[in-house]
Amino acid sequence: MADAGFDGKEVWGVLGEAGVRPVIRLRGGGEAREEARVRAREGWDPEVYRFRGVVEGVFGGMKTRLGGGYLWERKPWTAMARALLELIAYGLRVLLSLLPPPPGYKAIY
């Protein structure tokens, strides 16, 4: 799933080679001349695309609350490790916000 910023020949080519069904909003009002874009327009499902907002909300919350944002790691595996650790930290924060505070402590969330 991606917004119209990823509507390009290179992206469509990589997704086609990988056998992935893209859900990408088309630029230019959905005008399609190339074969990959025509297939994408035919398979467009707004019900699926709306879940992109859910994912963006989770990532936005992680960036805001955890001081995350951009991954400065140079190697993909270190970036993946950092993203995983941030996701775990975010999940723990949400879990702790759902639990009642211990006796004698005031909730800070």
N, C-alpha and C positions, 0 to 999 in steps of 0.2 A: 504494500500500500504506500502510495506516495502522492504528493501534491503535484501541481502542474510544473513545478521547477525541475522535475525529473522526467519530463516528457521530451526525450531526445533520442536520436538514432542509436547512440552508443548504449544507452540504458535498455532500449527495446531489444537491441541485438543480444546483449548479455542475458537478458531474461529469456529470450527465445531459445538460445543455446542451452540454457539450464533447464528448460522445460517448465518454467514457473509461469503461473497465470497471474499477470500483473493487474493491479487495481490502481491505475494512475489516472488522475484527472487530466484531460487533454487541454492543451493551451489553445488559444484562439477560438474559443467558443465550441470546441469539439470538432472542428474541421479536420478531416482525415484524408490524406492522399496516399500515404504509404500503407502497404499491406498490414504491417504490425499494428499501426494505429487504427486501421479500419476494424481489425479483429478486436482490438481493445474497446473500441466504441460499442461494438455489438455485444460484448460480454460485460459492459459496465453495469454494476449493481450498486445503487446508492445506499441500499440497506447494509451492505458490507462495508462500503467506504466510510459510513458514519462512525464505525468503530475506530477509525484512525484518530478521531478526536479523543477517545478514551485513552489510547496509548500516549498521545501527545500530553494529555493531562497528567498521567503518571510521571512521564519524563520531566515535565515542567515542575511538578511538585518536588521531584528529586533534586533538580537544579536549584530551586528556591530554598528548600529547607536544609539541604545538606551542603550547600556551597559548592555544588558540583558545577556542571556547565560543560566546558570543553575538556576533552581528554588530551593531555599533552604527551602521552606516552608515544614512543616512536614505533614500538613493535606491537603487532596485533594482539598477541597473547597477553601482554601487560595491560593493554587497553581493555581487553575482555575481563581480565581479573579485576581491574578497578571498577568496571561497570557492574560486575557481579557483586563485589563488596558493597558498592553504593546501593544496589538493589536490596541486599540483605539488611543494610542499615535502615533503609527506608521502611522495609517491612516490619522490622523490630519497633521502629518509632510508631507506626500505625498500630501495631499490636499493643504496645504499652499505653497508647492513648485510649484504647478500649477497656483496659483493666482499671478497676477502681484503685485510687491511691492507698498505700498502706496506712493503717491507723496512725494519726498524729501528723501526717504529711498533707500538704495542700497540693492539688493538681496544678501543674505548670503549663499544660497544653491548652 
